[in-house]
Amino acid sequence: MVWMTTFGMLCMLVLVALYWRLPPAWRPWLLAGSGAVLLGHDGWSSVAAWSALLAWLAFICCPQWHRPALMQTLGLAGVLLAFIAYQYAKASHGLAAYLGYAFVSLKAWHLIAEHGGGGIARDGRVGTTLGYLLFPPTVAVGPVQRYDAFRMELLRARWDRQLASQALQRMLYGYCKVVLLAGYILNFKFNTLNLSTGNAWLDAYLPLVGYGLNLYWQFSGYCDIAIGFAALLGIRVPENFHFPFAARNLPDFWRRWHITVSDWCRDFVFRPILSRTRQYLLASLGSMMVLGLWHELSPRYLAWGLFHGAGLVIVHLWGKHMPWAEQLRHYALWRVFSWFLTLQFVILSFALTSTSDLQAAWSCLTVLFAPLLPGS
């Protein structure tokens, strides 16, 4: 992440100082310009991809179209096709990931779905929209904020010493997660020790635990930095993680893990499918497949999405058809068991994303389930 470098920290300080010196009307343009500088630092290919997406948004959202619903459909199809082509190029041709392109695609979808048909140009919010799409703190790793919420935060942004102090603490917390917990302890110390228990099951299970912790500490740490940086600009952005490994069931896990992307998937995939089909199974599997393929266009992430979608369906059916399911929740022992089962389910799902392909994932899962098989 660029903010972890000396160059990034210097840019951050300059941006915060300039931001509070400028009149409020100029601030969105400063944010947009700063985000464009980050893209330029990432490479011209990122600039080209982002420019094409921004041009498409301008074409769909700015003119006063006579048939806004048709233009919205066309706009969403364009964003979807562009993102599929981007993911396909990464998966099949080794294309390097563009800075924040996966996240800005979600923002673009949200803008077209809810603000297409000329609303942006009509309200004179071009600068605000560009500032939203290129918002420097969240451009790389999120969280994904809604446009209306961002606009309101920008309008009421005021310098607050207490908020700035909390922002710096949050950023320090994030740096500790990324550098100390994930970088030094997990990825350096443990890898240097090259621990091996001599037990095949533990040697398959413990790396999955380490992978999950590394993923959580790094990603949530970067989000802490982004949230703190945004607060220095007087803008509150939503939380992205809330102690996910403490979840008591799988739906609770997805209310705690990658929260803003999960919310996007719920609003734009799960609910539309559910409203049209009235089938929770289809809605869950469809939304989790989209979430998996959003991460990576590959069989392993498709399998990961189906795995979690099936888990959500099982939990839903359990609560709906088991007459004593609600009563069990009142018992502490059941809550502990439910938490433990959820945690193991999540750890097992890491076998699908931490390995290079489905064959390697299957080999790992075979070792983990071997003690449960007859004759083992």
Secondary structure in CASP SS format (residue, H / E / C, confidence):
PFRMAT SS
TARGET T0000
AUTHOR 0000-0000-0000
METHOD secondary structure of the structure
MODEL  1
M C 1.00
V H 1.00
W H 1.00
M H 1.00
T C 1.00
T H 1.00
F H 1.00
G H 1.00
M H 1.00
L H 1.00
C H 1.00
M H 1.00
L H 1.00
V H 1.00
L H 1.00
V H 1.00
A H 1.00
L H 1.00
Y H 1.00
W H 1.00
R H 1.00
L C 1.00
P C 1.00
P H 1.00
A H 1.00
W H 1.00
R H 1.00
P H 1.00
W H 1.00
L H 1.00
L H 1.00
A H 1.00
G H 1.00
S H 1.00
G H 1.00
A H 1.00
V H 1.00
L H 1.00
L H 1.00
G H 1.00
H H 1.00
D H 1.00
G C 1.00
W H 1.00
S H 1.00
S H 1.00
V H 1.00
A H 1.00
A H 1.00
W H 1.00
S H 1.00
A H 1.00
L H 1.00
L H 1.00
A H 1.00
W H 1.00
L H 1.00
A H 1.00
F H 1.00
I H 1.00
C H 1.00
C C 1.00
P C 1.00
Q C 1.00
W C 1.00
H C 1.00
R C 1.00
P H 1.00
A H 1.00
L H 1.00
M H 1.00
Q H 1.00
T H 1.00
L H 1.00
G H 1.00
L H 1.00
A H 1.00
G H 1.00
V H 1.00
L H 1.00
L H 1.00
A H 1.00
F H 1.00
I H 1.00
A H 1.00
Y H 1.00
Q H 1.00
Y H 1.00
A H 1.00
K H 1.00
A H 1.00
S H 1.00
H H 1.00
G C 1.00
L C 1.00
A C 1.00
A C 1.00
Y C 1.00
L C 1.00
G C 1.00
Y H 1.00
A H 1.00
F H 1.00
V H 1.00
S H 1.00
L H 1.00
K H 1.00
A H 1.00
W H 1.00
H H 1.00
L H 1.00
I H 1.00
A H 1.00
E H 1.00
H H 1.00
G C 1.00
G C 1.00
G C 1.00
G H 1.00
I H 1.00
A H 1.00
R H 1.00
D C 1.00
G C 1.00
R C 1.00
V H 1.00
G H 1.00
T H 1.00
T H 1.00
L H 1.00
G H 1.00
Y H 1.00
L H 1.00
L C 1.00
F C 1.00
P H 1.00
P H 1.00
T H 1.00
V C 1.00
A C 1.00
V C 1.00
G C 1.00
P C 1.00
V C 1.00
Q C 1.00
R C 1.00
Y H 1.00
D H 1.00
A H 1.00
F H 1.00
R H 1.00
M H 1.00
E H 1.00
L H 1.00
L H 1.00
R C 1.00
A C 1.00
R C 1.00
W C 1.00
D C 1.00
R H 1.00
Q H 1.00
L H 1.00
A H 1.00
S H 1.00
Q H 1.00
A H 1.00
L H 1.00
Q H 1.00
R H 1.00
M H 1.00
L H 1.00
Y H 1.00
G H 1.00
Y H 1.00
C H 1.00
K H 1.00
V H 1.00
V H 1.00
L H 1.00
L H 1.00
A H 1.00
G H 1.00
Y H 1.00
I H 1.00
L H 1.00
N H 1.00
F H 1.00
K H 1.00
F H 1.00
N H 1.00
T H 1.00
L H 1.00
N C 1.00
L C 1.00
S C 1.00
T C 1.00
G C 1.00
N C 1.00
A H 1.00
W H 1.00
L H 1.00
D H 1.00
A H 1.00
Y H 1.00
L H 1.00
P H 1.00
L H 1.00
V H 1.00
G H 1.00
Y H 1.00
G H 1.00
L H 1.00
N H 1.00
L H 1.00
Y H 1.00
W H 1.00
Q H 1.00
F H 1.00
S H 1.00
G H 1.00
Y H 1.00
C H 1.00
D H 1.00
I H 1.00
A H 1.00
I H 1.00
G H 1.00
F H 1.00
A H 1.00
A H 1.00
L H 1.00
L C 1.00
G C 1.00
I C 1.00
R C 1.00
V C 1.00
P C 1.00
E C 1.00
N C 1.00
F C 1.00
H C 1.00
F C 1.00
P H 1.00
F H 1.00
A H 1.00
A C 1.00
R C 1.00
N C 1.00
L H 1.00
P H 1.00
D H 1.00
F H 1.00
W H 1.00
R C 1.00
R C 1.00
W C 1.00
H C 1.00
I H 1.00
T H 1.00
V H 1.00
S H 1.00
D H 1.00
W H 1.00
C H 1.00
R H 1.00
D H 1.00
F H 1.00
V H 1.00
F H 1.00
R H 1.00
P H 1.00
I H 1.00
L H 1.00
S H 1.00
R H 1.00
T H 1.00
R C 1.00
Q C 1.00
Y H 1.00
L H 1.00
L H 1.00
A H 1.00
S H 1.00
L H 1.00
G H 1.00
S H 1.00
M H 1.00
M H 1.00
V H 1.00
L H 1.00
G H 1.00
L H 1.00
W H 1.00
H H 1.00
E C 1.00
L C 1.00
S C 1.00
P H 1.00
R H 1.00
Y H 1.00
L H 1.00
A H 1.00
W H 1.00
G H 1.00
L H 1.00
F H 1.00
H H 1.00
G H 1.00
A H 1.00
G H 1.00
L H 1.00
V H 1.00
I H 1.00
V H 1.00
H H 1.00
L H 1.00
W H 1.00
G H 1.00
K H 1.00
H H 1.00
M C 1.00
P C 1.00
W C 1.00
A H 1.00
E H 1.00
Q H 1.00
L H 1.00
R C 1.00
H C 1.00
Y C 1.00
A H 1.00
L H 1.00
W H 1.00
R H 1.00
V H 1.00
F H 1.00
S H 1.00
W H 1.00
F H 1.00
L H 1.00
T H 1.00
L H 1.00
Q H 1.00
F H 1.00
V H 1.00
I H 1.00
L H 1.00
S H 1.00
F H 1.00
A H 1.00
L H 1.00
T H 1.00
S H 1.00
T C 1.00
S C 1.00
D C 1.00
L H 1.00
Q H 1.00
A H 1.00
A H 1.00
W H 1.00
S H 1.00
C H 1.00
L H 1.00
T H 1.00
V H 1.00
L H 1.00
F H 1.00
A H 1.00
P H 1.00
L H 1.00
L C 1.00
P C 1.00
G C 1.00
S C 1.00
END
